[in-house]
Amino acid sequence: MQHLIEDGFEHFSMRMLAARLGMTAANIYNYFTNKDELYLFIQTRGFEMLYDFLYEAYKRSATPEKKLVNMIRAYLKFGMDNPEYYEIMFSRNTPKYADYKGTAMEKVALLEKQTALKSADITIHALSDLFTNNRTVHIDTIRFRMLQIWFSLNGMINLFNSRVLQEVEDHVDVIIKRMTQDIMKTIKSEFMDKI
């Protein structure tokens, strides 16, 4: 995975990977058809891990608000504890499902996309739980809030993983806690405005 990050997708090759691992390219081709399949496998595995983090946070919490707070923390933990996966999943300009449509990799790319969307779906579900007694909150609003959370968390993780946050802030944990509280305050104000 580190080689994919260092070389970038466009310069990465199975031959280079084999040389670095001290094996033949033919041996790697026993497992993966090409670099695209390997890349999609890494992406899919990362999204499976992220979903597992979010699902565990969702199911262990009693109240809708606590579920969402724990899911935010779980997302941050995943991104900060798995910076290589996170970079490949969210910070690199790499091929997406649309790029593979109509190719031999379309089926593998679709699996990766569906796996990725499970994390968005469980977040939408958690937000829906929060707004359950309020039928005036439209699904588009819930989807927008999910994206807003994702944008905020992605920014925090990228700043943390690049060590920029640590350069400008001595108490990173305090800032992360405050950002989480601010996200929840925004979401709860949406809920209160609709009652």
Stockholm file with secondary structure:
# STOCKHOLM 1.0

chainA/1-195         MQHLIEDGFEHFSMRMLAARLGMTAANIYNYFTNKDELYLFIQTRGFEMLYDFLYEAYKRSATPEKKLVNMIRAYLKFGMDNPEYYEIMFSRNTPKYADYKGTAMEKVALLEKQTALKSADITIHALSDLFTNNRTVHIDTIRFRMLQIWFSLNGMINLFNSRVLQEVEDHVDVIIKRMTQDIMKTIKSEFMDKI
#=GR chainA/1-195 SS CHHHHHHCTTTCCHHHHHHHHTSCHHHHHTTCSSHHHHHHHHHHHHHHHHHHHHHHHHHTCSSHHHHHHHHHHHHHHHHHHCHHHHIIIIISCCCCHHHHTTSTTHHHHHHHHHHHHHHHHHHHHHHHHHTTTCTTSCHHHHHHHHHHHHHHHHHHHHHHHTTHHHHHCSCHHHHHHHHHHHHHHHHHHHHHHHC
#=GC SS_cons         CHHHHHHCTTTCCHHHHHHHHTSCHHHHHTTCSSHHHHHHHHHHHHHHHHHHHHHHHHHTCSSHHHHHHHHHHHHHHHHHHCHHHHIIIIISCCCCHHHHTTSTTHHHHHHHHHHHHHHHHHHHHHHHHHTTTCTTSCHHHHHHHHHHHHHHHHHHHHHHHTTHHHHHCSCHHHHHHHHHHHHHHHHHHHHHHHC
//
